[in-house]
Amino acid sequence: MSEQQQAQAKGVVVQNLNAYYGKHQAIRNVSIEFKPNQIAALIGPSGCGKSTLLRNLNRMHEVILGARSEGKIFLGEQNILDKKTDPARVRQRIGMVFQKPNPFPALSIRENVVSGLRLQGEDNPLKLDRIAEESLQRAYLWDEVKDKLGEPGVSLSGGQQQRLCIARTIAVEPDVILMDEPCSALDPISTMRIEELMLALKLRFTIIIVTHNMQQAARVSDKTGFMLAGAERTGELIEYDDTKKMFTNPRDQRTEDYISGKFG
């Protein structure tokens, strides 16, 4: 079965989300819909709440001391902020790729990829081998590592390590992949490969990225959301629309000012 023929990934709907670090409000009444099998980019100046919003989507926000959230986030029909919802299960369905590649240093390339499956109790070596190869192929990394799967994951280059982390994320077949500045530590060639990979992966997954790179958002995303920082406006979602429209004819002057480099 081709990726195009596979079942559609689930989307994410955020309703009236407020998020706090202690008394500081980092997200202000954000409502946004991330549609299945699309790439959505979140842009805005430092401190505007982009990464906080991303971390709320797989309940990583709450692990920070003093952090809390109010509102609803639906993955399909399930409100993942419901207290009855298991955060570990949420993180299986909504995977995350971080700014800095973080392969597990004690594990081989192969074991990095299948580590999530092992945590779920999978120990069939043939199945693990198959999924490792499939995931590395989908992450555009198989041809580069197929002859050294037993070597440490940290022996790879930065760009390869990031693709390894993506392979590890998709091995457990999530519905959604979150990416927090996934290319900020990479050279232009590695960045291009990650962007090509994103475009391929959206055939199977819903992808939400945070980026400071306006060109990257314009190149890869279907939708773009602009968030604001400063005084009482920090954490507001100012505008969310088709990327082409956002970059050519935004509704809000503040969006145009940010995209054109007048502030931020």
C-alpha positions in Angstrom: 0.0 0.0 0.0 1.4 3.4 -1.0 1.6 6.3 1.5 -1.0 8.1 -0.6 -3.4 5.2 -0.1 -3.0 4.9 3.6 -5.7 6.1 6.1 -5.8 9.8 6.6 -4.0 11.2 9.6 -6.0 12.9 12.4 -6.1 16.6 12.7 -5.8 18.7 15.8 -8.3 21.3 17.0 -7.4 23.8 19.7 -10.2 25.6 21.5 -9.8 28.6 23.8 -6.3 27.5 25.0 -4.6 29.5 27.8 -1.3 28.4 29.1 0.7 29.7 32.1 4.2 29.5 33.7 3.3 30.4 37.2 1.6 33.8 37.0 2.9 34.5 33.5 0.4 33.9 30.8 2.2 32.6 27.7 -0.8 31.6 25.5 -4.0 33.8 25.4 -7.3 32.2 24.3 -5.9 30.5 21.2 -8.3 28.6 18.9 -6.8 27.0 15.8 -7.3 24.0 13.6 -4.5 21.9 12.2 -6.0 19.9 9.3 -4.9 16.3 8.5 -2.1 15.7 6.1 -1.0 19.3 6.0 2.0 21.2 7.2 1.2 24.2 9.5 3.9 26.7 10.5 3.8 28.8 13.6 5.8 32.1 13.3 6.3 35.1 15.4 9.0 36.9 17.5 10.9 35.2 20.3 8.7 34.8 23.4 5.4 34.9 21.6 4.4 31.5 22.8 5.0 29.4 19.6 7.0 26.6 21.4 4.6 26.7 24.4 1.7 26.1 22.1 3.6 23.2 20.4 4.4 21.7 23.8 0.7 21.9 24.8 -0.2 19.8 21.8 1.5 16.7 23.3 1.2 17.6 26.9 4.9 18.4 27.4 4.0 21.8 28.8 2.7 20.4 32.1 5.9 18.6 33.0 7.5 22.1 33.7 7.2 23.1 37.3 4.5 25.6 37.8 3.1 25.3 34.3 -0.6 24.7 33.6 -3.1 25.0 30.8 -6.9 25.7 30.4 -9.0 24.9 27.4 -9.4 21.9 25.0 -7.2 20.3 22.4 -8.9 17.6 20.3 -7.0 14.8 18.5 -9.8 13.5 16.4 -12.7 13.2 18.9 -10.6 13.0 22.0 -9.8 16.0 24.2 -6.2 15.3 25.1 -6.3 17.8 27.9 -8.9 15.9 29.8 -7.6 14.7 33.1 -8.6 11.1 32.3 -6.4 11.1 29.2 -3.0 9.4 29.7 -0.2 11.8 28.7 2.0 8.9 27.7 -0.6 7.7 25.2 -0.9 11.3 23.9 2.8 11.4 23.2 2.6 8.1 21.2 0.0 9.7 19.0 1.6 13.1 18.8 5.4 12.8 18.4 7.9 15.6 18.7 11.2 16.5 17.0 13.3 19.0 18.9 15.5 21.9 17.8 18.7 20.1 18.6 19.0 16.5 17.4 18.8 14.2 20.4 19.6 10.6 19.5 20.1 8.4 22.6 23.8 8.3 23.0 24.0 4.8 24.4 22.0 3.2 21.6 22.9 2.1 18.1 21.3 3.6 15.0 18.9 0.7 14.8 18.1 0.7 18.5 17.4 4.5 18.4 14.8 3.9 15.7 13.0 1.1 17.6 13.3 2.4 21.1 9.7 3.6 21.2 8.5 0.3 20.0 10.5 -1.5 22.8 8.9 0.8 25.4 5.5 -0.4 24.1 6.6 -4.0 24.7 7.5 -5.0 21.1 10.4 -7.5 21.1 9.9 -9.5 17.9 13.4 -9.1 16.2 12.0 -9.6 12.7 9.3 -7.0 13.2 11.8 -4.5 14.8 14.2 -5.0 11.9 11.4 -4.4 9.4 10.1 -1.3 11.1 13.7 0.1 11.5 14.4 -0.3 7.8 11.0 1.2 6.8 11.3 4.1 9.1 14.9 4.9 8.0 13.7 4.7 4.4 10.8 7.1 5.1 13.3 9.5 6.8 15.6 9.4 3.7 18.4 7.9 5.7 18.5 4.2 4.9 21.0 4.3 2.1 23.4 6.3 4.2 23.3 4.0 7.3 22.2 0.5 6.1 25.8 -0.8 6.5 26.4 0.6 10.0 23.1 0.1 11.9 25.1 -1.2 14.9 27.1 2.0 15.2 26.1 4.7 17.8 23.4 7.1 16.6 25.6 10.0 17.9 28.3 9.0 15.3 26.2 10.5 12.5 26.4 14.1 11.3 24.0 16.7 12.7 21.6 16.5 9.7 21.7 12.7 9.8 21.0 12.7 13.5 18.0 14.9 13.0 16.6 12.5 10.3 17.4 9.6 12.7 15.2 11.4 15.3 12.5 11.8 12.7 12.8 8.0 11.9 12.5 7.3 15.7 9.4 9.5 15.8 7.6 7.9 12.9 8.5 4.3 13.8 5.6 4.3 16.4 3.2 5.5 13.7 1.8 8.7 15.3 -0.9 10.8 13.8 0.9 14.1 14.3 4.5 15.2 14.2 5.5 18.4 16.0 8.8 20.0 15.0 10.3 22.8 17.1 12.9 24.7 15.0 14.0 21.4 13.4 16.6 23.0 11.1 18.0 25.8 13.2 21.2 23.9 14.0 21.7 22.5 10.5 23.6 23.6 7.4 21.7 24.6 4.2 22.0 21.2 2.5 20.8 19.4 5.6 18.0 21.9 5.9 16.9 21.2 2.3 16.8 17.5 3.0 14.7 18.0 6.1 12.3 20.2 4.2 12.0 17.6 1.4 11.3 15.0 4.1 8.6 17.1 5.6 6.8 17.4 2.3 7.0 13.6 1.8 5.8 12.8 5.3 2.7 15.0 5.2 1.2 12.3 2.9 0.9 10.2 6.0 1.2 12.6 9.0 -0.1 15.9 10.1 2.9 18.1 10.7 3.1 21.3 12.8 6.4 23.2 12.9 7.7 26.2 14.8 10.2 28.3 12.8 11.9 31.6 12.8 12.8 31.1 9.1 10.2 33.0 7.0 11.5 31.4 3.8 11.2 27.9 5.3 7.6 28.6 6.4 6.8 29.9 2.9 8.5 26.8 1.2 7.0 23.9 3.1 3.8 24.9 4.9 0.2 24.8 3.8 -1.0 27.0 6.6 0.8 29.7 8.7 -0.1 31.1 12.1 1.4 34.4 13.4 1.7 34.9 17.1 2.5 38.2 18.9 4.7 39.0 21.9 4.9 42.1 24.1 3.1 43.6 27.1 -0.5 42.3 27.4 -0.5 40.7 23.9 2.0 37.9 24.4 0.6 34.6 23.3 -2.2 35.9 21.0 -2.8 34.2 17.7 -3.1 37.3 15.4 -3.7 35.5 12.1 -3.9 32.0 10.7 -4.5 31.4 7.0 -3.2 29.7 3.8 0.5 30.3 3.7 0.4 31.9 0.2 -2.2 34.4 1.3 -0.3 35.1 4.6 2.9 36.0 2.7 1.3 38.0 -0.1 -1.8 39.6 1.4 -2.2 39.2 5.1 -5.3 40.6 6.8 -3.5 42.2 9.7 -0.9 44.9 9.4 1.1 43.5 12.3 1.5 40.2 10.3 2.8 42.1 7.3 5.2 44.1 9.4 6.6 41.0 10.9 7.0 39.1 7.6 8.5 42.1 5.9 11.1 42.5 8.8 9.8 45.8 10.2 9.8 44.2 13.7 10.6 41.0 15.4 
